[in-house]
Amino acid sequence: MPLITLKYSNNLNALEELKGFLSTANSITATTVKTDLKHCKASLAPQAHYCIGNGEDPMDSFIVLTIELMVGRTHDVKSTL
């Protein structure tokens, strides 16, 4: 069961785009690891409390994508993903 988590600073105004990204990421992951799409789980995790650099610029933002796979996937599959 692949698990995709996308953490992002909540000053980004891109919720719909991020939702679309997760849907695409699920599809790509299912194809790459050869699993049924319904087994791929993805979530958005907006971060309200964060500091980038010295924290002085309120426009600084970030996105962090994490993909977790259960034991048994080969190194080649992980590298391709």
C-alpha positions in Angstrom: 0.0 0.0 0.0 1.8 3.1 -1.2 1.3 6.2 1.1 1.9 9.6 -0.3 2.0 12.7 1.9 2.4 16.2 0.7 3.2 18.7 3.4 3.1 22.4 2.5 3.1 25.8 4.1 -0.4 27.1 4.5 0.5 30.4 2.8 0.3 28.7 -0.6 -2.9 29.4 -2.4 -3.0 26.2 -4.5 -5.3 23.7 -2.9 -7.0 22.6 -6.1 -3.7 22.2 -7.9 -2.3 20.2 -5.0 -5.4 17.9 -4.9 -4.9 17.3 -8.7 -1.2 16.6 -8.1 -2.1 13.9 -5.5 -4.5 12.2 -7.9 -1.8 12.2 -10.6 0.8 11.0 -8.1 -1.5 8.1 -7.1 -1.9 7.0 -10.8 1.9 7.2 -11.4 2.6 5.3 -8.2 0.1 2.6 -9.0 1.5 2.1 -12.5 5.2 2.1 -11.3 4.8 -0.3 -8.4 2.3 -2.4 -10.2 -0.6 -2.2 -7.8 -4.3 -1.4 -8.0 -5.0 2.3 -7.8 -7.4 1.8 -5.0 -4.5 0.7 -2.8 -2.7 4.0 -3.2 -3.4 6.5 -0.4 -2.5 10.2 -0.6 -3.0 13.1 1.8 -2.4 16.9 2.0 -0.9 18.2 5.3 -1.0 22.0 5.4 1.5 23.3 8.0 0.4 26.4 9.9 3.5 26.7 12.1 6.8 26.7 10.3 10.0 28.7 9.9 12.0 29.1 6.7 15.4 30.5 7.1 15.2 33.3 9.7 11.5 33.5 9.3 11.5 37.2 8.2 9.8 36.7 4.8 6.1 35.8 5.2 6.0 34.9 1.5 8.5 32.1 1.9 6.8 28.7 1.4 7.6 25.0 1.0 6.3 21.7 -0.3 7.7 18.4 0.9 6.6 15.2 -0.9 7.0 11.8 0.9 6.3 8.4 -0.6 6.3 5.4 1.6 6.2 1.8 0.3 5.6 -1.4 2.2 8.5 -3.9 2.4 9.0 -6.0 -0.7 9.4 -3.4 -3.4 12.7 -3.7 -5.2 15.4 -1.1 -5.3 14.7 -0.6 -9.0 11.0 0.1 -8.4 11.9 2.6 -5.7 14.4 4.3 -7.9 12.0 4.6 -10.8 9.4 6.1 -8.5 
